[in-house]
Amino acid sequence: MTLEIKHTWNAINKVLTIINLFLFMVLTAQGFNYEEVKGKTVPVYLNVALLLVLGFAVCITFYGLIR
């Protein structure tokens, strides 16, 4: 049971990392190489916090562009 939870959290963490990289790419208007960052790990709580910050920044940026 514990291994299942660990594998689930690792999968969620990888998806959050990819989403955060995409949001960072949108904000900076630059690309990223997935092969370079594929092996890197970020703790889940930092990934969630980064997702909130980057999501908020993207929303504000798009709101400023539309307005």
C-alpha positions, 0 to 999 in steps of 0.5 A: 500500500505504501509503495502505491502511494509513493508511486502515485505521488511521484507520478503527480509530481512529474506531471506538476513539474511538466505543467510548471515548466510549460507555464514558465515557458509561457511567461518567459517566451522561451522553450525548454529541453525536456531531456535536460529536466527529465531526471530532476526532482522537486518536492511536491509541496514546492511544485504545488506552490510554484504552480499557484505562483506561476498560474497567478502570474500567467493569469495576470499577464493575460489579463493585462494583454486583453485589457 
